[in-house]
Amino acid sequence: MGREFLEGNEAIARGAMKAGCDFFAGYPITPASSILHYMLQLVPQIGGMAIQAEDEIASMGFCIAAAMAGRKVLTATSGPGISLYSENVGLAQMGETPMVIVNVQRQGPATGSATKGAEGDIQFTRWVTSGGLPVIALSPATVGEAYELTYRAFNLAEQYRSPVFVLTSKEVGVTRESVDLDEIELPPLVGRSRVGPVEEYLPHRFEQPAEVPPVSDFGGSNIARFTTSTHDQAAYLTTKPAVVQEMIDHYVAKIDTAVDDMALFKEDVQEGAEILIVSYGIISRSAAVAVKEARARGIKISSLVLQTLWPLPKRAITSALDGMKKVIVPEMNMGQYILEIERLAPPGVEVVGVNKMDTTLISPAEILRVGGLS
């Protein structure tokens, strides 16, 4: 289509459609509402279904049911909506339900400043539901990345039978940029593995914990079961400790053993640098300018921009930390992902957070000043 002037929310909708999304359910909430509006226009054009549900809880319920019936599913909300999504996120994990959940973050907590930005849901997303099981979460910084990472999120959801989060923000979601979506390189489309008619279908069949069970769509040729309670591979309720642990090990292993395959990041390495900026989301753009300005002053500095936040891309982070004396972590919150950097940093490495939540963006000058580089 050539170059267009798009907002991030429209790019998300377009990325979902490119990935084959044919079902959307959501409820209006600033600053995610325009995703709902775009999907209401786009999905029916391909014979799919888009619904404005009565609330966030119903939205997630619709999406889980549609996904298990064979649809490719998207929903979108902001922080307060994620609170209401929480229980059904756990249900999606328990049922191994492929779906993509967009969180267009805004300043919180509670209602907060609905039209102002922040990226305060980073740890909230990691621990969004009871049980503490691992999640998959991607973080775009631009309109083009919003398109690309939404598409990739669908691939991950289908490949690992899991809900996948796209953690964007008000600044990305409702800011327009000039972008040519056709110029963005996308990986091949991934579809879920399906099983044909069998004598006994086990919804959660695996031999090794990391295996992802093939799916038989509800309404198809096999009898399928789905439950929110602890169950065995056949989806029958169980209280047997060994079976319970086997299933938990499976939910964990299928994500944790694929960390390196899911890790998306960008590096800008300067030879001899002993200072590193680790960033993600919208503030990675400020970080890029800060790196450029620091180098112009003769400061050697490298940058690591994380697009996969969860599962933690440990190998990429530890590699970037090698040889560093100072690590600067700018975040549009009061310090969340910095906890992971501190945990991985070798002894003696100074880890400095640059944080604020006053609804304005962190500037390159603030990163340099608080980081002790100005």
C-alpha positions in Angstrom: 0.0 0.0 0.0 3.0 2.3 0.3 3.7 4.8 3.0 0.9 5.7 5.4 0.3 7.9 8.4 -0.8 5.5 11.0 -1.2 5.4 14.8 0.1 2.4 16.7 -3.4 1.1 17.5 -4.3 0.9 13.8 -0.9 -0.8 13.2 -1.8 -3.4 15.8 -5.1 -4.1 14.2 -3.5 -4.4 10.8 -0.8 -6.7 12.2 -3.5 -8.9 13.7 -5.3 -9.1 10.4 -2.0 -10.0 8.6 -1.6 -12.8 11.1 -5.0 -14.2 10.2 -7.0 -12.9 13.2 -10.7 -13.6 12.7 -12.2 -12.9 16.1 -12.0 -9.9 18.4 -13.8 -9.1 21.6 -13.2 -6.1 23.7 -14.6 -3.2 25.8 -13.9 0.5 25.3 -11.1 1.9 27.4 -8.7 4.8 26.9 -6.2 4.6 25.2 -7.0 1.2 23.7 -10.5 2.0 22.3 -9.4 2.6 18.7 -8.2 -1.0 18.4 -11.8 -2.0 19.1 -13.0 0.4 16.5 -10.6 -0.8 13.8 -11.3 -4.4 14.5 -15.0 -3.8 14.3 -14.4 -2.5 10.8 -11.8 -5.0 9.6 -12.7 -8.4 10.9 -16.2 -8.7 9.3 -14.6 -8.0 5.9 -12.9 -11.5 6.0 -16.0 -13.3 7.4 -14.8 -13.1 11.0 -16.5 -11.8 14.1 -15.8 -8.7 16.2 -17.8 -7.9 19.4 -18.0 -5.1 21.8 -18.7 -7.0 24.9 -20.6 -5.8 28.0 -17.3 -5.7 30.0 -13.7 -6.9 30.2 -14.5 -10.2 31.9 -17.0 -11.1 29.1 -14.5 -10.1 26.5 -11.9 -12.6 27.7 -14.6 -15.3 28.0 -15.7 -14.7 24.4 -12.1 -14.8 23.3 -11.3 -18.1 25.1 -14.3 -19.8 23.7 -13.6 -18.6 20.2 -9.9 -19.6 20.4 -10.8 -23.1 21.5 -13.3 -23.4 18.6 -10.5 -22.7 16.2 -10.4 -18.9 15.8 -7.4 -16.7 15.9 -8.2 -14.3 18.7 -7.3 -10.7 19.7 -8.4 -8.6 22.6 -7.2 -5.2 23.8 -7.5 -3.1 26.9 -5.5 -0.9 29.3 -4.3 -1.4 32.8 -7.6 -1.3 34.7 -9.0 -3.8 32.1 -6.1 -6.1 32.7 -7.1 -6.3 36.3 -10.5 -7.6 35.2 -8.8 -9.9 32.6 -6.7 -11.5 35.3 -8.8 -14.6 36.3 -9.5 -15.5 32.7 -5.8 -15.1 31.8 -5.3 -17.9 34.3 -8.0 -19.9 32.6 -6.3 -19.4 29.3 -3.1 -20.7 30.7 -4.8 -23.7 32.3 -6.6 -24.5 29.1 -3.5 -23.8 26.9 -5.5 -21.3 24.9 -3.7 -19.4 22.1 -4.7 -15.7 22.1 -3.2 -12.2 21.9 -3.9 -9.6 24.6 -2.9 -6.0 23.9 -2.3 -3.7 26.9 -2.1 -0.1 25.8 -0.6 1.1 29.1 -1.6 4.4 30.7 -0.6 6.2 33.9 -1.9 4.5 37.0 -2.7 3.1 39.5 -6.5 2.7 39.5 -8.2 5.1 37.0 -5.0 7.2 37.1 -4.7 9.7 34.3 -6.6 7.9 31.5 -5.3 10.1 28.7 -1.7 10.2 29.9 1.1 7.7 29.4 3.3 5.4 31.5 4.6 1.9 31.3 3.7 0.7 34.7 2.3 -2.7 34.0 5.5 -4.5 33.4 5.7 -6.6 36.6 1.9 -6.7 36.7 1.9 -8.5 33.4 4.5 -11.0 34.5 2.5 -11.9 37.7 -1.0 -11.1 36.2 -2.8 -14.2 37.6 -2.7 -16.7 40.4 -0.2 -19.6 40.1 2.8 -17.6 39.0 3.2 -19.4 35.7 5.4 -17.8 33.0 3.9 -15.5 30.5 5.0 -14.2 27.0 5.1 -10.4 26.6 6.4 -8.3 23.7 7.1 -4.5 23.9 7.0 -2.3 20.7 8.6 1.2 20.6 7.3 2.4 17.2 4.2 2.1 15.0 6.1 -0.3 12.7 7.1 -2.4 15.7 3.5 -2.4 16.9 2.5 -4.0 13.6 5.4 -6.5 13.5 5.2 -7.6 17.2 1.5 -8.1 17.0 2.0 -10.4 14.1 4.8 -12.2 15.9 2.6 -12.5 19.0 0.1 -14.5 17.1 2.8 -16.8 15.9 4.0 -17.4 19.5 0.4 -17.9 20.7 -0.2 -20.5 18.1 3.1 -22.2 18.5 3.1 -22.5 22.3 -0.7 -22.7 22.9 -0.5 -19.7 25.3 -1.9 -16.2 25.8 0.7 -13.7 24.6 0.7 -10.0 25.7 1.7 -7.0 23.6 2.7 -4.3 26.0 2.4 -1.0 24.2 1.6 2.5 25.6 -0.5 5.5 25.1 2.4 7.3 23.2 2.8 4.4 20.8 -0.9 3.6 20.5 -2.3 7.0 19.6 0.7 8.7 18.0 0.9 8.7 14.2 4.0 8.0 12.3 4.8 7.6 8.6 5.4 3.9 7.9 5.3 1.5 5.0 4.0 -1.8 6.5 5.0 -3.6 3.3 8.6 -2.9 4.0 8.5 -4.6 7.4 10.0 -8.1 7.3 7.8 -10.7 8.9 8.5 -14.4 9.6 6.4 -17.1 8.0 2.9 -17.4 9.5 2.6 -20.1 12.2 -0.6 -22.1 12.6 -1.5 -24.3 15.5 -0.9 -28.0 15.3 -4.2 -29.8 15.0 -5.0 -33.5 15.4 -7.5 -35.4 13.2 -10.1 -37.8 14.3 -8.7 -40.2 17.0 -10.2 -42.9 19.2 -9.3 -40.9 22.4 -8.4 -37.2 22.2 -6.3 -35.9 25.1 -6.5 -32.1 25.1 -3.2 -31.8 26.9 -1.3 -34.8 25.6 2.6 -34.7 25.9 5.4 -37.2 26.4 8.0 -34.6 27.5 7.1 -31.6 29.6 8.1 -29.0 26.9 5.9 -30.6 24.2 3.0 -28.5 23.0 -0.1 -30.6 22.6 -1.9 -30.6 19.3 -5.5 -29.1 19.3 -8.8 -30.5 18.3 -11.2 -27.6 17.8 -14.4 -27.6 19.8 -17.2 -28.6 17.6 -14.9 -30.8 15.5 -14.5 -34.5 15.1 -13.3 -35.3 18.7 -14.9 -34.9 22.1 -12.9 -32.0 23.7 -12.9 -30.9 27.4 -11.9 -27.7 29.0 -11.8 -26.8 32.7 -10.4 -24.1 35.0 -9.7 -26.7 37.7 -6.5 -28.8 38.2 -6.7 -31.6 35.6 -4.8 -34.4 33.9 -3.8 -34.7 30.2 -7.4 -35.7 29.4 -8.7 -32.6 31.0 -10.4 -34.6 33.8 -10.2 -33.1 37.3 -7.6 -34.6 39.5 -6.1 -34.2 43.0 -3.2 -36.7 42.5 -0.1 -34.7 43.6 2.1 -36.4 40.9 -0.3 -35.6 38.1 -0.8 -32.0 39.4 3.0 -31.4 39.4 3.4 -33.0 36.0 0.9 -30.5 34.5 2.5 -27.6 36.2 5.9 -28.7 35.0 4.5 -28.8 31.5 3.0 -25.3 31.6 6.3 -24.0 32.7 8.6 -26.0 30.5 6.9 -25.2 27.2 7.7 -21.5 27.8 11.0 -21.6 29.7 12.7 -24.0 27.4 11.9 -21.8 24.4 13.3 -18.5 25.9 16.0 -18.1 23.4 13.6 -18.7 20.5 11.3 -16.0 21.8 14.0 -13.5 22.6 13.7 -10.4 20.4 16.1 -7.5 21.0 18.3 -4.9 19.4 21.9 -4.2 20.2 24.0 -1.2 19.5 27.5 -2.2 20.8 30.4 0.2 21.0 33.8 -1.4 21.3 35.5 -0.7 24.7 32.2 0.6 26.3 31.8 0.0 30.0 28.4 1.8 30.2 25.2 0.2 29.0 21.7 1.5 28.6 19.0 -1.2 28.8 15.6 0.0 27.7 12.3 -1.1 26.2 9.1 0.4 24.8 8.7 4.1 24.1 11.7 5.2 26.2 14.0 3.2 24.1 13.7 6.0 21.6 14.9 8.5 24.2 17.6 6.1 25.1 18.8 6.0 21.4 19.2 9.8 21.4 21.0 9.7 24.7 23.5 7.2 23.4 24.1 9.3 20.3 24.6 12.5 22.4 26.9 10.6 24.9 29.1 9.3 22.1 29.3 12.8 20.6 30.9 13.9 23.9 33.4 11.1 23.7 31.6 8.7 26.1 31.8 5.1 25.1 28.4 3.5 25.6 26.4 0.6 24.4 22.6 0.0 24.2 20.4 -3.0 24.6 16.7 -2.6 23.6 14.4 -5.4 24.7 11.4 -6.3 22.6 10.7 -9.5 24.5 10.2 -8.7 28.1 8.8 -12.1 29.3 10.0 -14.7 29.4 13.2 -12.9 30.6 15.8 -13.0 27.7 18.5 -13.9 30.2 21.1 -14.8 27.7 20.8 -11.5 25.8 21.0 -9.5 29.0 23.9 -11.3 30.6 25.9 -11.1 27.3 25.3 -7.3 27.1 26.3 -6.9 30.8 29.6 -8.6 30.2 32.5 -6.1 30.9 30.2 -3.3 32.0 30.8 -1.1 35.1 27.5 0.9 34.9 24.1 0.0 33.6 21.4 2.6 33.2 17.7 1.5 33.1 15.2 4.2 32.1 11.6 3.3 32.7 8.2 5.1 32.6 7.5 3.7 36.1 9.1 3.7 39.5 11.5 0.9 38.8 10.2 -2.5 37.6 12.3 -4.2 35.0 15.4 -2.9 36.7 14.8 -5.6 39.3 15.7 -8.2 36.6 18.8 -6.3 35.6 20.0 -6.0 39.2 19.5 -9.7 39.7 21.6 -10.6 36.6 24.3 -7.9 37.0 27.7 -9.2 38.2 29.0 -8.0 41.6 30.4 -4.5 41.5 28.3 -3.3 38.5 26.4 -0.1 39.3 22.8 -0.3 38.2 21.1 3.1 38.0 17.3 3.6 37.4 15.9 6.6 35.6 12.3 6.8 36.6 9.3 9.0 36.6 5.5 8.8 36.4 4.4 12.4 36.0 2.7 11.6 32.7 5.6 13.1 30.6 8.2 11.2 28.7 11.7 10.7 30.0 14.0 12.9 27.9 17.5 12.0 26.6 18.9 14.8 28.8 17.2 13.2 31.9 18.7 9.8 31.1 22.2 11.3 30.8 21.8 13.5 33.9 20.4 10.9 36.3 22.8 8.3 34.8 25.7 10.5 35.7 26.8 11.2 32.1 26.0 14.9 31.7 
